[in-house]
């Protein structure tokens, strides 16, 4: 009930009025039955704008901590995330990945739409990174079609690492459903999982127009941080050398 209240009365109308998001390919999303919406991930606002363009509910999995924080703050936090179409990771699994898979399978078994970001984390530089194979395993185990999706412009509205963004009109594009039933029973073959995942990421790239990098986003972030640190060290060394040279100048003149 809260989900529909937020979508149609409280939050949704405001987002539509202010940002006027555009959507293409909505007809590719089935009106009934389970489906996996696999999207790129540019901003924390992605999970607001993509479901906003559809009449059906889209559910994502979120950290269990969002639903278990004690006190009044935790109560409101739980209500908000639940109402916004998110469910906690099933902690009965051996790890977070298995827990997320269990939660996703429950949603799809109920004939609902499940949203997933194959990259596993937000892109820090606007590029599209290598997808994790969980989306492929989910498609094979559930038998649900995968609908590639691209959200464009949310990194301008709500850029990563910044409090405020700038106005733009977000665009959401849905591609044709991808059917992987030909690989039924092969969910334990890592080569098949990688092939399926790459096919999904290619379609997302085609829809989003992003530059693709065959590297996991988390690894790319680490490398960029290390490059930034190295650049700072080199700059500090150059500044130190410049100060020492400036200090030696007067002494050389005096001699």
C-alpha positions, -999 to +999 in steps of 0.1 A: +000+000+000+028+025+009+046+017-024+016+029-044+010+059-021+046+070-027+045+063-064+011+078-073+004+104-046+034+115-024+067+112-043+060+101-079+039+132-089+066+155-076+094+137-095+072+137-127+064+174-124+099+185-117+120+162-139+095+150-165+114+117-172+110+102-206+107+065-213+111+043-244+103+007-250+078+003-221+059-022-243+089-046-238+080-049-202+052-076-197+020-065-182+018-097-161+043-124-150+079-124-137+107-106-154+142-094-145+150-057-152+187-055-156+199-019-156+230+002-156+238+021-124+248+057-125+232+072-094+213+063-062+184+080-080+182+051-106+158+031-084+134+060-082+132+070-119+132+036-136+101+022-116+085+056-120+080+050-157+061+017-153+026+009-140+038-023-123+058-025-091+095-031-094+113-046-064+150-045-056+170-061-028+187-039-002+211-043+027+193-060+057+207-033+079+182-009+063+154-029+078+168-039+112+181-006+126+165-001+161+145+028+174+122+053+158+147+061+130+150+025+122+112+021+120+109+050+096+138+037+076+123+003+073+089+017+063+105+040+036+126+013+020+097-012+021+074+014+006+099+023-020+099-012-034+129-027-017+132-059+003+160-071+027+186-097+016+176-131+029+202-138+056+196-175+057+220-179+029+257-186+033+266-151+022+251-119+009+251-130-027+232-162-019+209-142+003+202-118-025+195-147-049+170-162-025+152-129-021+151-124-058+138-159-064+109-153-040+099-121-058+100-138-093+081-168-080+053-145-070+051-133-106+066-098-099+092-076-116+127-077-100+152-050-106+190-057-105+222-038-113+246-064-128+276-041-122+271-045-085+278-009-076+274+026-090+297+037-118+320+064-104+329+079-138+298+073-160+313+043-178+296+009-180+316-019-163+317-057-164+286-074-151+286-099-123+272-133-133+245-133-106+220-119-131+226-149-154+222-174-126+190-158-116+177-159-151+185-196-155+172-207-121+140-187-123+133-191-160+122-154-162+131-133-192+157-105-188+148-071-199+179-048-204+173-013-192+193+019-194+188+050-172+205+081-185+208+115-168+205+104-132+242+111-126+235+147-134+204+149-112+221+131-083+258+128-089+279+104-068+297+120-040+279+153-042+250+167-022+234+186-050+231+180-088+217+200-117+184+197-135+181+175-165+154+153-179+162+116-171+156+091-199+148+054-193+151+029-222+138-007-221+151-032-246+135-064-260+133-093-235+162-117-236+153-154-234+180-178-221+158-209-219+182-226-244+207-228-215+183-244-190+200-266-165+234-250-171+234-225-142+265-241-128+286-237-159+307-205-154+314-201-191+277-201-199+270-176-170+297-153-183+284-155-219+248-147-208+260-118-186+281-103-214+251-105-237+230-086-212+257-060-207+261-055-244+224-047-247+226-023-218+256-006-234+236-003-267+207+013-249+227+036-227+254+047-251+280+043-223+316+034-229+321-002-219+351-013-197+358-050-193+367-046-156+346-049-125+334-015-112+347-021-077+382-029-091+381+002-114+373+024-083+403+009-064+426+016-094+414+051-098+419+058-061+455+045-063+462+066-093+449+097-074+471+089-044+501+084-067+494+117-084+492+134-050+525+119-039+542+130-072+528+165-068+540+167-032+575+156-043+576+182-070+565+209-046+592+198-021+618+198-048+607+233-059+610+246-024+644+231-019+656+246-052+642+280-042+660+278-008+693+269-025+691+298-049+700+326-024+728+306-009+744+300-043+742+338-051+758+346-018+787+323-024 
